[in-house]
Amino acid sequence: MKVNMGLIDRILRVIIAAVIAYLFYTGVLSGTLGIVLLVLAIVFLLTSVVSFCPLYTIFGIKTNK
């Protein structure tokens, strides 16, 4: 796996994941939509930790220099 995510992209993913998690645990997001978004938040966190997004590879996107 080659790194294909830049710092700003990683930071934005962590912020979005944190907001989704906060909304889920406060009850604003619930039900199936809440669970789907929580899974998406976990994926965002994992991809930001490893600095690699498989979808970026498929579409040929790189946000790092």
CYANA upper distance limits for C-alpha pairs under 8 A (distance plus 0.5 A):
  1 MET  CA     52 PHE  CA      7.51
  2 LYS  CA     52 PHE  CA      7.36
  3 VAL  CA     50 VAL  CA      8.30
  3 VAL  CA     51 SER  CA      5.91
  3 VAL  CA     52 PHE  CA      5.69
  3 VAL  CA     64 ASN  CA      8.17
  4 ASN  CA     51 SER  CA      6.91
  4 ASN  CA     52 PHE  CA      5.88
  4 ASN  CA     53 CYS  CA      7.28
  4 ASN  CA     56 TYR  CA      7.66
  4 ASN  CA     57 THR  CA      8.21
  4 ASN  CA     61 ILE  CA      7.97
  4 ASN  CA     62 LYS  CA      5.35
  4 ASN  CA     63 THR  CA      6.59
  4 ASN  CA     64 ASN  CA      6.31
  5 MET  CA      9 ASP  CA      6.70
  5 MET  CA     10 ARG  CA      7.12
  5 MET  CA     48 SER  CA      8.15
  5 MET  CA     51 SER  CA      5.65
  5 MET  CA     52 PHE  CA      6.39
  5 MET  CA     53 CYS  CA      7.56
  5 MET  CA     62 LYS  CA      6.64
  5 MET  CA     63 THR  CA      5.40
  5 MET  CA     64 ASN  CA      5.63
  6 GLY  CA     10 ARG  CA      6.81
  6 GLY  CA     51 SER  CA      7.94
  6 GLY  CA     62 LYS  CA      8.26
  6 GLY  CA     63 THR  CA      5.33
  6 GLY  CA     64 ASN  CA      4.38
  6 GLY  CA     65 LYS  CA      7.65
  7 LEU  CA     11 ILE  CA      6.68
  7 LEU  CA     64 ASN  CA      7.80
  8 ILE  CA     12 LEU  CA      6.63
  9 ASP  CA     13 ARG  CA      6.75
  9 ASP  CA     48 SER  CA      8.39
  9 ASP  CA     63 THR  CA      7.50
 10 ARG  CA     14 VAL  CA      6.86
 10 ARG  CA     47 THR  CA      8.45
 10 ARG  CA     48 SER  CA      5.24
 10 ARG  CA     49 VAL  CA      8.22
 10 ARG  CA     51 SER  CA      7.54
 11 ILE  CA     15 ILE  CA      6.76
 11 ILE  CA     48 SER  CA      8.09
 12 LEU  CA     16 ILE  CA      6.61
 13 ARG  CA     17 ALA  CA      6.55
 13 ARG  CA     44 PHE  CA      6.00
 13 ARG  CA     45 LEU  CA      7.21
 13 ARG  CA     48 SER  CA      7.04
 14 VAL  CA     18 ALA  CA      6.59
 14 VAL  CA     44 PHE  CA      7.25
 14 VAL  CA     45 LEU  CA      6.28
 14 VAL  CA     48 SER  CA      7.44
 15 ILE  CA     19 VAL  CA      6.73
 16 ILE  CA     20 ILE  CA      6.70
 16 ILE  CA     41 ALA  CA      7.69
 17 ALA  CA     21 ALA  CA      6.60
 17 ALA  CA     38 LEU  CA      8.33
 17 ALA  CA     40 LEU  CA      8.22
 17 ALA  CA     41 ALA  CA      4.74
 17 ALA  CA     42 ILE  CA      7.44
 17 ALA  CA     44 PHE  CA      6.78
 17 ALA  CA     45 LEU  CA      7.05
 18 ALA  CA     22 TYR  CA      6.57
 18 ALA  CA     41 ALA  CA      7.97
 19 VAL  CA     23 LEU  CA      6.64
 20 ILE  CA     24 PHE  CA      6.61
 20 ILE  CA     37 LEU  CA      7.25
 20 ILE  CA     38 LEU  CA      6.97
 20 ILE  CA     41 ALA  CA      6.97
 21 ALA  CA     25 TYR  CA      6.65
 21 ALA  CA     38 LEU  CA      6.73
 21 ALA  CA     41 ALA  CA      7.54
 22 TYR  CA     26 THR  CA      6.59
 23 LEU  CA     27 GLY  CA      6.72
 23 LEU  CA     28 VAL  CA      5.63
 23 LEU  CA     29 LEU  CA      6.11
 24 PHE  CA     28 VAL  CA      6.46
 24 PHE  CA     29 LEU  CA      5.19
 24 PHE  CA     30 SER  CA      6.79
 24 PHE  CA     34 GLY  CA      6.53
 24 PHE  CA     38 LEU  CA      7.68
 25 TYR  CA     29 LEU  CA      8.34
 29 LEU  CA     33 LEU  CA      7.50
 29 LEU  CA     34 GLY  CA      5.21
 30 SER  CA     34 GLY  CA      4.86
 30 SER  CA     35 ILE  CA      7.52
 31 GLY  CA     35 ILE  CA      6.92
 32 THR  CA     36 VAL  CA      6.64
 33 LEU  CA     37 LEU  CA      6.60
 34 GLY  CA     38 LEU  CA      6.53
 35 ILE  CA     39 VAL  CA      6.72
 36 VAL  CA     40 LEU  CA      6.77
 37 LEU  CA     41 ALA  CA      6.61
 38 LEU  CA     42 ILE  CA      6.83
 39 VAL  CA     43 VAL  CA      6.81
 40 LEU  CA     44 PHE  CA      6.65
 41 ALA  CA     45 LEU  CA      6.74
 42 ILE  CA     46 LEU  CA      6.72
 43 VAL  CA     47 THR  CA      6.59
 44 PHE  CA     48 SER  CA      6.58
 45 LEU  CA     49 VAL  CA      6.68
 46 LEU  CA     50 VAL  CA      6.92
 47 THR  CA     51 SER  CA      6.17
 47 THR  CA     52 PHE  CA      5.96
 47 THR  CA     53 CYS  CA      6.15
 48 SER  CA     52 PHE  CA      7.46
 53 CYS  CA     57 THR  CA      7.36
 54 PRO  CA     58 ILE  CA      7.04
 55 LEU  CA     59 PHE  CA      6.75
 56 TYR  CA     60 GLY  CA      6.14
 56 TYR  CA     61 ILE  CA      5.18
 56 TYR  CA     62 LYS  CA      7.08
 57 THR  CA     61 ILE  CA      6.80
 57 THR  CA     62 LYS  CA      8.41
